[in-house]
């Protein structure tokens, strides 16, 4: 498959470090960084959880697809996607054509720990059992993350700089 650009697209579950690693990687490589969730917030002027409340997950996913399409049309950028961006086939195909896709894999325990204090994750906010919700999300999405990824990095117990170094070495 011929890539359209030198983009680096970061996928993985919520709390896997996509935004943090994307920002740090962009500084290391002197590339612009974009987060698809932040692009949606900037465009709509409202939070992701507000979009979920008003439009439901389907409405949010349509907005997410549009943001990903716009970002993937750019060149030489680093893009952090929302955790569910891989759910739609069109997003997966676009990401695979648009750059190196890096999957930040994380355990349920690590995600649970990293999202414990979060109040801005709609799929967790409505959950009565966060561990089960996270486990279900990981089980459903893991094969999709692996489908699109050229590089899989297990982030469990790793320091930020070690993950960055692994990505840079793979380039």
DSSP file (Angstrom, degrees, kcal/mol; ACC not computed):
  #  RESIDUE AA STRUCTURE BP1 BP2  ACC     N-H-->O    O-->H-N    N-H-->O    O-->H-N    TCO  KAPPA ALPHA  PHI   PSI    X-CA   Y-CA   Z-CA
    1    1 A X              0   0    0      0, 0.0     2,-0.4     0, 0.0     0, 0.0   0.000 360.0 360.0 360.0 126.1    0.0    0.0    0.0
    2    2 A X        -     0   0    0      1,-0.0     2,-0.3     2,-0.0     0, 0.0  -0.656 360.0-135.8 -81.8 126.6    1.4    3.3   -1.1
    3    3 A X        -     0   0    0     -2,-0.4    95,-0.2     1,-0.1    94,-0.1  -0.599   1.0-147.1 -82.8 144.2    1.4    6.0    1.6
    4    4 A X  S    S-     0   0    0     93,-2.7     2,-0.3    -2,-0.3    94,-0.2   0.736  73.6  -9.7 -80.5 -23.8    0.3    9.5    0.7
    5    5 A X  S    S-     0   0    0     92,-0.3    -1,-0.1     2,-0.1    70,-0.1  -0.906  74.0 -89.8-159.1-177.9    2.5   11.3    3.1
    6    6 A X        +     0   0    0     -2,-0.3    93,-0.1    93,-0.1    69,-0.1  -0.062  69.1 144.5 -96.0  31.6    4.9   11.0    6.1
    7    7 A X  E     -a   99   0A   0     91,-0.6    93,-2.7    67,-0.2     2,-0.5  -0.331  42.1-146.6 -67.0 151.6    2.2   11.4    8.6
    8    8 A X  E     -ab 100  78A   0     69,-2.3    71,-2.9    91,-0.2     2,-0.5  -0.993  15.0-166.2-118.0 121.9    2.3    9.6   11.9
    9    9 A X  E     -ab 101  79A   0     91,-2.9    93,-3.0    -2,-0.5     2,-0.5  -0.940   5.5-153.6-115.2 122.2   -1.1    8.6   13.1
   10   10 A X  E     +ab 102  80A   0     69,-3.6    71,-2.4    -2,-0.5     2,-0.3  -0.843  17.9 174.5-103.7 124.0   -1.5    7.4   16.7
   11   11 A X  E     +a  103   0A   0     91,-3.0    93,-2.7    -2,-0.5     2,-0.2  -0.819  17.7 109.9-121.8 162.4   -4.3    5.1   17.7
   12   12 A X        -     0   0    0     -2,-0.3    93,-0.1    70,-0.2     3,-0.1  -0.800  63.1 -55.6 151.9 170.4   -5.2    3.2   20.9
   13   13 A X    >   -     0   0    0     91,-0.5     3,-1.7    -2,-0.2     5,-0.3  -0.201  70.0 -76.6 -69.3 162.8   -7.7    3.2   23.7
   14   14 A X  T 3  S+     0   0    0      1,-0.3    -1,-0.2     2,-0.1   101,-0.1  -0.288 120.7  25.2 -53.6 141.8   -8.5    6.1   25.9
   15   15 A X  T 3  S+     0   0    0     99,-0.1    -1,-0.3    -3,-0.1    99,-0.1   0.535  85.0 115.0  80.0   5.4   -5.8    6.7   28.4
   16   16 A X  S <  S-     0   0    0     -3,-1.7    -2,-0.1    90,-0.1    -3,-0.1   0.600  90.9-105.0 -84.9  -9.6   -3.1    5.0   26.3
   17   17 A X  S  > S+     0   0    0     -4,-0.2     4,-2.9    -5,-0.1     5,-0.4   0.652  70.2 144.4 101.9  17.5   -1.2    8.3   26.0
   18   18 A X  H  > S+     0   0    0     -5,-0.3     4,-2.4     1,-0.2     5,-0.2   0.917  76.4  39.3 -57.2 -48.7   -2.0    9.2   22.4
   19   19 A X  H  > S+     0   0    0      2,-0.2     4,-2.6     1,-0.2     5,-0.2   0.941 118.2  46.8 -69.8 -47.5   -2.1   13.0   22.9
   20   20 A X  H  > S+     0   0    0      1,-0.2     4,-2.1     2,-0.2    -2,-0.2   0.934 117.9  42.2 -60.5 -47.6    0.8   13.2   25.4
   21   21 A X  H  X S+     0   0    0     -4,-2.9     4,-3.0     1,-0.2     5,-0.2   0.899 113.0  54.2 -68.0 -40.4    3.0   11.0   23.2
   22   22 A X  H  X S+     0   0    0     -4,-2.4     4,-2.3    -5,-0.4    -2,-0.2   0.921 109.7  47.0 -59.1 -44.9    1.9   12.8   20.0
   23   23 A X  H  X S+     0   0    0     -4,-2.6     4,-1.8     2,-0.2    -1,-0.2   0.936 115.7  44.4 -62.1 -46.9    2.8   16.2   21.4
   24   24 A X  H  X S+     0   0    0     -4,-2.1     4,-2.1    -5,-0.2    -2,-0.2   0.902 113.6  50.4 -66.9 -41.0    6.2   15.1   22.7
   25   25 A X  H  X S+     0   0    0     -4,-3.0     4,-2.3     1,-0.2    -1,-0.2   0.890 107.4  54.4 -63.7 -39.6    6.9   13.2   19.4
   26   26 A X  H  X>S+     0   0    0     -4,-2.3     5,-1.9    -5,-0.2     4,-0.9   0.888 108.8  48.4 -63.4 -38.1    6.0   16.3   17.4
   27   27 A X  H  <5S+     0   0    0     -4,-1.8     3,-0.3     2,-0.2    -1,-0.2   0.911 112.1  49.2 -66.5 -41.6    8.5   18.4   19.4
   28   28 A X  H  <5S+     0   0    0     -4,-2.1    -2,-0.2     1,-0.2    -1,-0.2   0.856 121.2  34.5 -65.0 -35.6   11.2   15.7   18.9
   29   29 A X  H  <5S-     0   0    0     -4,-2.3    -1,-0.2    -5,-0.1    -2,-0.2   0.422 105.1-123.2-101.3   0.2   10.6   15.5   15.1
   30   30 A X  T  <5 +     0   0    0     -4,-0.9     2,-0.3    -3,-0.3    -3,-0.2   0.911  65.8 135.5  54.7  46.5    9.7   19.2   14.5
   31   31 A X      < -     0   0    0     -5,-1.9    -1,-0.2    -6,-0.2    46,-0.2  -0.888  61.3-101.5-118.5 153.0    6.3   18.2   13.0
   32   32 A X  E     -c   77   0A   0     44,-0.7    46,-2.8    -2,-0.3     2,-0.4  -0.451  36.1-144.3 -71.0 147.1    2.9   19.8   13.7
   33   33 A X  E     -c   78   0A   0     44,-0.2     2,-0.4    -2,-0.1    46,-0.2  -0.931  17.9-179.7-118.1 138.3    0.7   17.9   16.0
   34   34 A X  E     -c   79   0A   0     44,-2.7    46,-2.7    -2,-0.4     2,-0.5  -0.994  15.3-155.2-135.2 143.0   -3.1   17.6   15.8
   35   35 A X  E  >  -c   80   0A   0     -2,-0.4     4,-2.2    44,-0.2     5,-0.2  -0.981  13.9-145.9-115.5 122.2   -5.6   15.8   18.1
   36   36 A X  H  > S+     0   0    0     44,-2.9     4,-1.9    -2,-0.5    45,-0.1   0.866  99.8  52.2 -59.9 -37.2   -8.8   14.8   16.3
   37   37 A X  H  > S+     0   0    0     43,-0.3     4,-2.2     1,-0.2    -1,-0.2   0.918 110.0  48.5 -63.5 -42.4  -10.9   15.3   19.5
   38   38 A X  H  > S+     0   0    0      1,-0.2     4,-2.8     2,-0.2    -2,-0.2   0.858 108.1  55.0 -66.9 -34.1   -9.4   18.8   20.0
   39   39 A X  H  X S+     0   0    0     -4,-2.2     4,-2.3     2,-0.2    -1,-0.2   0.906 108.6  48.4 -63.4 -40.7  -10.2   19.6   16.3
   40   40 A X  H  X S+     0   0    0     -4,-1.9     4,-2.6     2,-0.2     5,-0.3   0.920 112.4  48.2 -64.8 -44.1  -13.8   18.7   16.9
   41   41 A X  H  X S+     0   0    0     -4,-2.2     4,-2.7     1,-0.2     5,-0.3   0.923 112.3  49.2 -62.2 -45.0  -14.0   20.8   20.1
   42   42 A X  H  < S+     0   0    0     -4,-2.8    -1,-0.2     1,-0.2    -2,-0.2   0.899 114.8  44.7 -61.6 -40.8  -12.4   23.8   18.3
   43   43 A X  H  < S+     0   0    0     -4,-2.3    -2,-0.2    -5,-0.2    -1,-0.2   0.891 123.5  32.9 -72.6 -40.0  -14.8   23.5   15.3
   44   44 A X  H  < S-     0   0    0     -4,-2.6    -2,-0.2     2,-0.2    -3,-0.2   0.755  93.2-135.7 -90.3 -25.8  -18.0   23.0   17.4
   45   45 A X  S  < S+     0   0    0     -4,-2.7     2,-0.3    -5,-0.3    -3,-0.1   0.592  73.2  92.6  78.6   9.8  -17.1   25.1   20.4
   46   46 A X  S    S-     0   0    0     -6,-0.3    -1,-0.3    -5,-0.3    -2,-0.2  -0.879  80.1 -93.8-131.9 166.0  -18.5   22.4   22.7
   47   47 A X     >  -     0   0    0     -2,-0.3     4,-1.9    -3,-0.1     5,-0.1  -0.286  31.6-115.0 -75.7 161.2  -17.0   19.5   24.6
   48   48 A X  H  > S+     0   0    0      1,-0.2     4,-2.5     2,-0.2     5,-0.2   0.905 117.9  53.7 -60.7 -42.9  -17.0   15.9   23.4
   49   49 A X  H  > S+     0   0    0      1,-0.2     4,-2.3     2,-0.2    -1,-0.2   0.843 105.9  53.5 -65.8 -29.9  -19.4   14.8   26.2
   50   50 A X  H  > S+     0   0    0      2,-0.2     4,-2.5     1,-0.2     5,-0.3   0.916 108.3  49.4 -66.6 -42.1  -21.8   17.6   25.1
   51   51 A X  H  X>S+     0   0    0     -4,-1.9     4,-3.3     1,-0.2     5,-0.7   0.925 111.0  50.1 -61.4 -43.8  -21.8   16.2   21.5
   52   52 A X  H  X5S+     0   0    0     -4,-2.5     4,-1.4     3,-0.2    -1,-0.2   0.919 112.1  48.4 -59.1 -43.9  -22.4   12.7   22.9
   53   53 A X  H  <5S+     0   0    0     -4,-2.3    -2,-0.2    -5,-0.2    -1,-0.2   0.905 122.6  32.0 -63.8 -42.3  -25.3   14.0   25.0
   54   54 A X  H  <5S+     0   0    0     -4,-2.5    -2,-0.2    -5,-0.1    -3,-0.2   0.901 136.4  20.0 -85.2 -43.6  -26.9   16.0   22.1
   55   55 A X  H  X5S-     0   0    0     -4,-3.3     4,-1.1    -5,-0.3    -3,-0.2   0.533  97.8-133.6-107.8  -9.2  -26.1   13.9   19.1
   56   56 A X  H  X< -     0   0    0     -4,-1.4     4,-2.0    -5,-0.7    -1,-0.2  -0.092  44.4 -60.2  75.8 176.5  -25.3   10.5   20.6
   57   57 A X  H  > S+     0   0    0      1,-0.2     4,-2.9     2,-0.2     5,-0.2   0.873 135.3  57.6 -64.9 -36.1  -22.3    8.4   19.7
   58   58 A X  H  > S+     0   0    0      2,-0.2     4,-1.8     1,-0.2    -1,-0.2   0.920 107.6  46.8 -61.3 -44.1  -23.4    8.1   16.0
   59   59 A X  H  X S+     0   0    0     -4,-1.1     4,-1.8     1,-0.2    -1,-0.2   0.905 113.0  49.4 -63.4 -42.1  -23.4   11.9   15.7
   60   60 A X  H  X S+     0   0    0     -4,-2.0     4,-2.7     1,-0.2    -2,-0.2   0.929 107.9  53.6 -63.2 -44.1  -20.0   12.2   17.3
   61   61 A X  H  X S+     0   0    0     -4,-2.9     4,-2.4     1,-0.2    -1,-0.2   0.854 106.4  53.2 -61.6 -34.3  -18.5    9.5   15.1
   62   62 A X  H  X S+     0   0    0     -4,-1.8     4,-1.8     2,-0.2    -1,-0.2   0.922 111.6  45.3 -65.2 -43.1  -19.7   11.4   12.0
   63   63 A X  H  X S+     0   0    0     -4,-1.8     4,-2.3     1,-0.2    -2,-0.2   0.895 112.0  52.7 -64.9 -39.6  -17.9   14.5   13.3
   64   64 A X  H  X S+     0   0    0     -4,-2.7     4,-2.7     1,-0.2    -2,-0.2   0.910 107.1  51.8 -63.1 -43.0  -14.8   12.4   14.1
   65   65 A X  H  X S+     0   0    0     -4,-2.4     4,-2.4     1,-0.2    -1,-0.2   0.900 109.6  49.8 -61.0 -41.1  -14.7   11.0   10.6
   66   66 A X  H  X S+     0   0    0     -4,-1.8     4,-2.3     2,-0.2    -1,-0.2   0.918 111.5  48.5 -63.9 -43.7  -14.8   14.4    9.1
   67   67 A X  H  X S+     0   0    0     -4,-2.3     4,-2.5     2,-0.2    -2,-0.2   0.915 112.2  48.5 -63.3 -43.2  -12.0   15.6   11.4
   68   68 A X  H  X S+     0   0    0     -4,-2.7     4,-3.0     2,-0.2    -2,-0.2   0.901 109.7  52.4 -64.9 -40.7   -9.9   12.6   10.5
   69   69 A X  H  X S+     0   0    0     -4,-2.4     4,-1.0    -5,-0.2    -1,-0.2   0.940 111.7  46.3 -60.0 -46.9  -10.5   13.1    6.8
   70   70 A X  H  < S+     0   0    0     -4,-2.3     3,-0.4     1,-0.2     4,-0.3   0.914 115.5  45.6 -62.2 -43.5   -9.3   16.7    7.1
   71   71 A X  H >< S+     0   0    0     -4,-2.5     3,-1.6     1,-0.2    -2,-0.2   0.899 109.4  53.9 -68.5 -40.3   -6.3   15.8    9.2
   72   72 A X  H 3< S+     0   0    0     -4,-3.0    -1,-0.2     1,-0.3    -2,-0.2   0.684  98.9  64.5 -70.4 -16.2   -5.2   12.9    6.9
   73   73 A X  T 3< S+     0   0    0     -4,-1.0    -1,-0.3    -3,-0.4    -2,-0.2   0.577  90.5  84.3 -79.9  -9.4   -5.3   15.2    3.9
   74   74 A X  S <  S-     0   0    0     -3,-1.6     2,-0.4    -4,-0.3     3,-0.2  -0.363  76.5-131.9 -81.5 169.9   -2.4   17.2    5.5
   75   75 A X  S    S+     0   0    0      1,-0.2     3,-0.1    -2,-0.1   -70,-0.1  -0.955  72.1  10.4-128.2 149.3    1.2   16.1    5.1
   76   76 A X  S    S+     0   0    0     -2,-0.4   -44,-0.7     1,-0.2     2,-0.3   0.904  92.3 126.0  55.9  49.3    4.0   15.6    7.5
   77   77 A X  E     - c   0  32A   0     -3,-0.2   -69,-2.3   -46,-0.2     2,-0.5  -0.868  59.2-124.6-128.6 164.0    2.0   15.9   10.7
   78   78 A X  E     -bc   8  33A   0    -46,-2.8   -44,-2.7    -2,-0.3     2,-0.5  -0.954  28.4-167.0-109.9 130.1    1.4   13.8   13.8
   79   79 A X  E     -bc   9  34A   0    -71,-2.9   -69,-3.6    -2,-0.5     2,-0.6  -0.971  12.5-161.1-123.7 124.9   -2.2   13.0   14.5
   80   80 A X  E     -bc  10  35A   0    -46,-2.7   -44,-2.9    -2,-0.5   -43,-0.3  -0.924  21.0-156.2 -99.4 125.9   -3.7   11.5   17.7
   81   81 A X        -     0   0    0    -71,-2.4     2,-0.1    -2,-0.6   -63,-0.1  -0.557  23.2 -96.5 -96.8 163.4   -7.1   10.0   17.0
   82   82 A X    >   -     0   0    0     -2,-0.2     3,-1.7     1,-0.1     4,-0.3  -0.430  42.0-107.2 -69.6 156.1   -9.9    9.4   19.4
   83   83 A X  T 3  S+     0   0    0      1,-0.3     3,-0.4     2,-0.1   -71,-0.1   0.787 118.4  46.3 -57.9 -30.5  -10.0    5.9   20.9
   84   84 A X  T >  S+     0   0    0      1,-0.2     3,-2.1     2,-0.1     4,-0.3   0.353  77.9 104.2 -96.1   6.3  -13.0    4.9   18.8
   85   85 A X  G X  S+     0   0    0     -3,-1.7     3,-0.7     1,-0.3    -1,-0.2   0.785  75.8  60.6 -58.2 -27.2  -11.8    6.3   15.4
   86   86 A X  G 3  S+     0   0    0     -3,-0.4    -1,-0.3    -4,-0.3     6,-0.2   0.560  80.6  85.9 -78.6  -7.1  -11.0    2.8   14.2
   87   87 A X  G <  S+     0   0    0     -3,-2.1     2,-0.5     4,-0.1    -1,-0.2   0.833  79.6  68.3 -65.4 -31.2  -14.6    1.6   14.6
   88   88 A X  S X> S-     0   0    0     -3,-0.7     4,-2.0    -4,-0.3     3,-0.6  -0.785  76.1-143.1 -95.8 129.4  -15.5    2.9   11.1
   89   89 A X  H 3> S+     0   0    0     -2,-0.5     4,-2.7     1,-0.2     5,-0.2   0.873 100.7  57.8 -54.0 -42.8  -14.0    1.1    8.1
   90   90 A X  H 3> S+     0   0    0      1,-0.2     4,-2.1     2,-0.2    -1,-0.2   0.879 106.9  48.6 -60.9 -37.3  -13.6    4.4    6.1
   91   91 A X  H <> S+     0   0    0     -3,-0.6     4,-2.8     2,-0.2    -1,-0.2   0.922 110.5  50.8 -66.5 -43.6  -11.5    5.8    8.9
   92   92 A X  H  X S+     0   0    0     -4,-2.0     4,-2.3     1,-0.2    -2,-0.2   0.935 112.1  46.4 -60.7 -46.3   -9.3    2.7    9.1
   93   93 A X  H  X S+     0   0    0     -4,-2.7     4,-1.7     1,-0.2    -1,-0.2   0.924 113.4  49.1 -62.1 -44.6   -8.7    2.7    5.3
   94   94 A X  H  X S+     0   0    0     -4,-2.1     4,-1.3    -5,-0.2    -2,-0.2   0.919 111.3  49.0 -62.4 -45.1   -7.9    6.4    5.3
   95   95 A X  H  X S+     0   0    0     -4,-2.8     4,-0.6     1,-0.2     3,-0.4   0.919 109.5  51.7 -62.2 -43.4   -5.5    6.2    8.2
   96   96 A X  H  < S+     0   0    0     -4,-2.3     3,-0.4     1,-0.2    -1,-0.2   0.846 114.3  43.8 -64.1 -32.8   -3.6    3.2    6.6
   97   97 A X  H  < S+     0   0    0     -4,-1.7   -93,-2.7    -5,-0.2   -92,-0.3   0.688 110.2  57.9 -80.6 -18.8   -3.2    5.2    3.3
   98   98 A X  H  < S-     0   0    0     -4,-1.3   -91,-0.6    -3,-0.4     2,-0.3   0.433 114.2 -51.0-101.2   0.1   -2.3    8.4    5.1
   99   99 A X  E  < S-a    7   0A   0     -4,-0.6     2,-0.6    -3,-0.4   -91,-0.2  -0.978  79.2 -33.6 161.0-172.7    0.8    7.6    7.1
  100  100 A X  E     -a    8   0A   0    -93,-2.7   -91,-2.9    -2,-0.3     2,-0.6  -0.699  55.0-148.8 -79.1 118.9    2.5    5.3    9.6
  101  101 A X  E     -a    9   0A   0     -2,-0.6    49,-2.4    47,-0.3    50,-1.7  -0.821  11.0-165.1 -95.8 125.1   -0.1    4.1   12.1
  102  102 A X  E     -ad  10 151A   0    -93,-3.0   -91,-3.0    -2,-0.6     2,-0.6  -0.940   6.0-153.4-112.1 124.0    1.2    3.5   15.6
  103  103 A X  E     -ad  11 152A   0     48,-3.1    50,-3.0    -2,-0.5     2,-1.0  -0.877   2.4-155.5 -99.6 117.7   -0.9    1.6   18.1
  104  104 A X  E     - d   0 153A   0    -93,-2.7   -91,-0.5    -2,-0.6     2,-0.3  -0.817  17.9-159.8 -92.0 101.4   -0.3    2.4   21.7
  105  105 A X  E     + d   0 154A   0     48,-2.5    50,-3.2    -2,-1.0    51,-0.4  -0.641  14.2 176.3 -86.5 137.1   -1.4   -0.8   23.4
  106  106 A X        -     0   0    0     -2,-0.3   -93,-0.1    48,-0.2     2,-0.1  -0.984  28.7-112.4-140.8 149.5   -2.3   -0.6   27.1
  107  107 A X     >  -     0   0    0     -2,-0.3     4,-2.4     1,-0.1     5,-0.2  -0.366  31.2-113.1 -75.5 160.3   -3.6   -3.0   29.7
  108  108 A X  H  > S+     0   0    0      1,-0.2     4,-2.9     2,-0.2     5,-0.2   0.907 118.8  53.3 -58.2 -42.4   -7.0   -2.6   31.3
  109  109 A X  H  > S+     0   0    0      1,-0.2     4,-2.4     2,-0.2    -1,-0.2   0.915 109.0  47.8 -61.6 -43.4   -5.4   -1.9   34.6
  110  110 A X  H  > S+     0   0    0      2,-0.2     4,-2.6     1,-0.2    -1,-0.2   0.925 113.9  46.6 -65.1 -43.5   -3.2    0.9   33.1
  111  111 A X  H  X S+     0   0    0     -4,-2.4     4,-1.9     2,-0.2    -2,-0.2   0.918 111.6  51.8 -63.4 -43.6   -6.1    2.5   31.3
  112  112 A X  H  X S+     0   0    0     -4,-2.9     4,-0.6    -5,-0.2    -2,-0.2   0.920 112.1  46.5 -58.5 -44.8   -8.2    2.3   34.5
  113  113 A X  H >< S+     0   0    0     -4,-2.4     3,-0.8     1,-0.2     4,-0.3   0.922 113.7  47.4 -63.5 -45.7   -5.5    4.0   36.5
  114  114 A X  H 3< S+     0   0    0     -4,-2.6    -1,-0.2     1,-0.2    -2,-0.2   0.743 118.9  39.4 -71.5 -23.1   -4.9    6.7   33.9
  115  115 A X  H >< S+     0   0    0     -4,-1.9     3,-1.1    -5,-0.2    -1,-0.2   0.360  83.1 106.6-106.1   5.1   -8.6    7.5   33.5
  116  116 A X  T << S+     0   0    0     -3,-0.8    -1,-0.1    -4,-0.6    -2,-0.1   0.839  89.4  33.0 -55.9 -39.0   -9.6    7.2   37.2
  117  117 A X  T 3  S+     0   0    0     -4,-0.3    -1,-0.3    -3,-0.2     2,-0.1   0.461  91.7 120.6 -98.1  -1.7  -10.0   10.9   37.8
  118  118 A X    <   +     0   0    0     -3,-1.1     3,-0.1     1,-0.1    -3,-0.1  -0.379  32.2 175.9 -69.7 137.8  -11.3   11.8   34.3
  119  119 A X  S    S+     0   0    0     -2,-0.1    -1,-0.1     1,-0.1    -3,-0.0   0.196  70.5  70.6-118.7  10.8  -14.7   13.4   34.0
  120  120 A X        +     0   0    0      1,-0.1     2,-0.6   -72,-0.0   -71,-0.1   0.027  66.4  98.6-121.3  26.7  -14.5   14.0   30.2
  121  121 A X    >>  -     0   0    0      1,-0.2     4,-2.5    -3,-0.1     3,-1.6  -0.867  54.0-163.7-118.1  97.8  -14.8   10.5   28.8
  122  122 A X  H 3> S+     0   0    0     -2,-0.6     4,-1.3     1,-0.3    -1,-0.2   0.816  86.8  54.3 -54.0 -38.3  -18.5    9.9   27.8
  123  123 A X  H 34 S+     0   0    0      1,-0.2    -1,-0.3     2,-0.2    -2,-0.0   0.788 116.5  39.2 -69.5 -24.5  -18.2    6.1   27.5
  124  124 A X  H X4 S+     0   0    0     -3,-1.6     3,-1.3     2,-0.1    -2,-0.2   0.798 105.6  64.5 -90.3 -32.5  -16.9    6.0   31.1
  125  125 A X  H 3< S+     0   0    0     -4,-2.5    -2,-0.2     1,-0.3    -3,-0.1   0.836 107.1  42.8 -61.9 -32.9  -19.1    8.6   32.6
  126  126 A X  T 3< S+     0   0    0     -4,-1.3    -1,-0.3    -5,-0.2     2,-0.2   0.467  95.0 107.2 -90.8  -2.0  -22.2    6.6   32.0
  127  127 A X    <   -     0   0    0     -3,-1.3     3,-0.2     1,-0.1    -3,-0.0  -0.532  50.7-166.1 -82.4 140.9  -20.6    3.3   33.1
  128  128 A X  S    S+     0   0    0      1,-0.3     2,-0.3    -2,-0.2    -1,-0.1   0.539  91.6  37.5 -95.8 -10.9  -21.5    1.7   36.4
  129  129 A X     >  -     0   0    0      1,-0.1     4,-2.5    -5,-0.0    -1,-0.3  -0.758  66.8-176.6-141.4  90.4  -18.5   -0.6   36.1
  130  130 A X  H  > S+     0   0    0     -2,-0.3     4,-2.9    -3,-0.2     5,-0.3   0.878  83.3  54.8 -58.3 -41.5  -15.5    1.2   34.6
  131  131 A X  H  > S+     0   0    0      1,-0.2     4,-2.8     2,-0.2    -1,-0.2   0.941 111.5  43.9 -59.1 -47.4  -13.2   -1.9   34.6
  132  132 A X  H  > S+     0   0    0      2,-0.2     4,-2.8     1,-0.2    -1,-0.2   0.909 113.2  51.7 -64.9 -41.6  -15.8   -3.9   32.6
  133  133 A X  H  X S+     0   0    0     -4,-2.5     4,-2.4     2,-0.2    -2,-0.2   0.938 113.3  44.3 -59.8 -47.5  -16.5   -1.0   30.2
  134  134 A X  H  X S+     0   0    0     -4,-2.9     4,-2.9     2,-0.2     5,-0.2   0.927 113.2  51.0 -64.1 -45.0  -12.7   -0.6   29.5
  135  135 A X  H  X S+     0   0    0     -4,-2.8     4,-2.5    -5,-0.3    -2,-0.2   0.910 111.5  48.1 -59.7 -42.5  -12.2   -4.3   29.2
  136  136 A X  H  X S+     0   0    0     -4,-2.8     4,-2.3     2,-0.2    -1,-0.2   0.911 112.4  48.8 -64.1 -42.6  -15.1   -4.5   26.7
  137  137 A X  H  X S+     0   0    0     -4,-2.4     4,-2.7    -5,-0.2     5,-0.3   0.942 113.2  46.7 -62.0 -48.2  -13.8   -1.5   24.7
  138  138 A X  H  X S+     0   0    0     -4,-2.9     4,-2.6     1,-0.2    -2,-0.2   0.925 112.6  49.9 -61.2 -45.2  -10.2   -3.0   24.6
  139  139 A X  H  X S+     0   0    0     -4,-2.5     4,-0.5    -5,-0.2    -1,-0.2   0.904 115.8  42.8 -61.6 -41.7  -11.6   -6.4   23.5
  140  140 A X  H  < S+     0   0    0     -4,-2.3     4,-0.3    -5,-0.2    -2,-0.2   0.900 123.1  35.2 -70.4 -42.0  -13.7   -5.0   20.7
  141  141 A X  H >X S+     0   0    0     -4,-2.7     4,-2.6    -5,-0.2     3,-0.7   0.721  93.3  83.6 -91.9 -22.8  -11.2   -2.5   19.4
  142  142 A X  H 3X S+     0   0    0     -4,-2.6     4,-2.5    -5,-0.3     5,-0.2   0.895  93.1  48.8 -51.6 -47.5   -7.8   -4.3   19.8
  143  143 A X  H 3X S+     0   0    0     -4,-0.5     4,-1.7     1,-0.2    -1,-0.3   0.850 112.4  50.1 -62.5 -30.8   -8.2   -6.3   16.5
  144  144 A X  H <> S+     0   0    0     -3,-0.7     4,-1.6    -4,-0.3    -2,-0.2   0.896 109.5  49.7 -73.6 -40.5   -9.1   -3.0   14.7
  145  145 A X  H  X S+     0   0    0     -4,-2.6     4,-1.8     1,-0.2    -2,-0.2   0.927 113.0  47.8 -60.7 -44.0   -6.1   -1.2   16.1
  146  146 A X  H  < S+     0   0    0     -4,-2.5    -1,-0.2    -5,-0.3    -2,-0.2   0.843 105.8  59.4 -67.0 -32.5   -3.9   -4.1   15.0
  147  147 A X  H  < S+     0   0    0     -4,-1.7    -1,-0.2    -5,-0.2    -2,-0.2   0.895 114.9  33.9 -61.2 -41.1   -5.5   -4.1   11.6
  148  148 A X  H  < S+     0   0    0     -4,-1.6   -47,-0.3    -3,-0.2     2,-0.2   0.721  98.7  99.2 -89.0 -21.6   -4.4   -0.5   10.9
  149  149 A X     <  -     0   0    0     -4,-1.8   -47,-0.2    -5,-0.2     3,-0.1  -0.447  39.6-179.6 -80.4 135.9   -1.1   -0.4   12.7
  150  150 A X  S    S+     0   0    0    -49,-2.4     2,-0.4     1,-0.3   -48,-0.2   0.603  86.4  35.7 -92.2 -20.6    2.3   -0.8   11.1
  151  151 A X  E     -d  102   0A   0    -50,-1.7   -48,-3.1     2,-0.0     2,-0.5  -0.992  68.5-167.0-138.1 125.7    3.9   -0.4   14.6
  152  152 A X  E     -d  103   0A   0     -2,-0.4     2,-0.5   -50,-0.2   -48,-0.2  -0.962   7.2-173.6-114.3 126.2    2.5   -1.7   17.9
  153  153 A X  E     -d  104   0A   0    -50,-3.0   -48,-2.5    -2,-0.5     2,-0.7  -0.975  18.9-143.3-122.9 121.6    4.0   -0.4   21.1
  154  154 A X  E     -d  105   0A   0     -2,-0.5   -48,-0.2   -50,-0.2   -50,-0.1  -0.741  15.7-172.3 -80.7 117.3    3.0   -1.9   24.5
  155  155 A X    >   +     0   0    0    -50,-3.2     3,-2.2    -2,-0.7   -49,-0.2   0.468  34.7 133.9 -92.1  -2.3    3.0    1.1   26.8
  156  156 A X  T 3  S-     0   0    0    -51,-0.4     3,-0.1     1,-0.3    -2,-0.1  -0.276  86.7 -11.8 -57.2 121.1    2.5   -0.8   30.1
  157  157 A X  T 3  S+     0   0    0      1,-0.2     2,-0.3    -2,-0.1    -1,-0.3   0.572 103.6 133.0  69.2  10.1    4.9    0.4   32.7
  158  158 A X    <   -     0   0    0     -3,-2.2    -1,-0.2     1,-0.0     2,-0.1  -0.741  56.5-121.9 -98.2 142.4    7.0    2.4   30.2
  159  159 A X    >>  -     0   0    0     -2,-0.3     4,-1.7    -3,-0.1     3,-0.5  -0.431  29.3-110.3 -72.9 153.7    8.2    6.0   30.6
  160  160 A X  H 3> S+     0   0    0      1,-0.2     4,-2.4     2,-0.2     5,-0.2   0.892 116.4  52.6 -51.6 -48.5    7.1    8.5   28.1
  161  161 A X  H 3> S+     0   0    0      1,-0.2     4,-2.6     2,-0.2    -1,-0.2   0.825 105.1  55.4 -64.6 -31.2   10.6    8.9   26.6
  162  162 A X  H <> S+     0   0    0     -3,-0.5     4,-2.1     2,-0.2    -1,-0.2   0.911 109.1  47.0 -66.9 -41.4   11.0    5.2   26.1
  163  163 A X  H  X S+     0   0    0     -4,-1.7     4,-2.0     2,-0.2    -2,-0.2   0.928 112.5  49.9 -64.4 -45.0    7.8    5.1   24.0
  164  164 A X  H  X S+     0   0    0     -4,-2.4     4,-2.6     1,-0.2    -2,-0.2   0.937 110.2  50.8 -57.8 -48.0    9.0    8.1   22.0
  165  165 A X  H  X S+     0   0    0     -4,-2.6     4,-2.7     1,-0.2    -1,-0.2   0.883 107.8  53.0 -58.7 -40.0   12.4    6.5   21.4
  166  166 A X  H  X S+     0   0    0     -4,-2.1     4,-1.6     2,-0.2    -1,-0.2   0.904 110.9  46.4 -63.0 -40.7   10.7    3.3   20.2
  167  167 A X  H  X S+     0   0    0     -4,-2.0     4,-1.1     2,-0.2    -2,-0.2   0.940 113.0  48.7 -66.6 -46.2    8.6    5.2   17.7
  168  168 A X  H >< S+     0   0    0     -4,-2.6     3,-0.6     1,-0.2    -2,-0.2   0.908 110.1  51.6 -62.2 -42.4   11.6    7.3   16.4
  169  169 A X  H 3< S+     0   0    0     -4,-2.7    -1,-0.2     1,-0.2    -2,-0.2   0.877 106.8  54.8 -61.4 -36.2   13.8    4.1   16.1
  170  170 A X  H 3<        0   0    0     -4,-1.6    -1,-0.2     1,-0.3    -2,-0.2   0.739 360.0 360.0 -70.6 -22.1   11.0    2.5   14.0
  171  171 A X    <<        0   0    0     -4,-1.1    -1,-0.3    -3,-0.6    -2,-0.2   0.502 360.0 360.0 -71.2 360.0   11.0    5.4   11.6
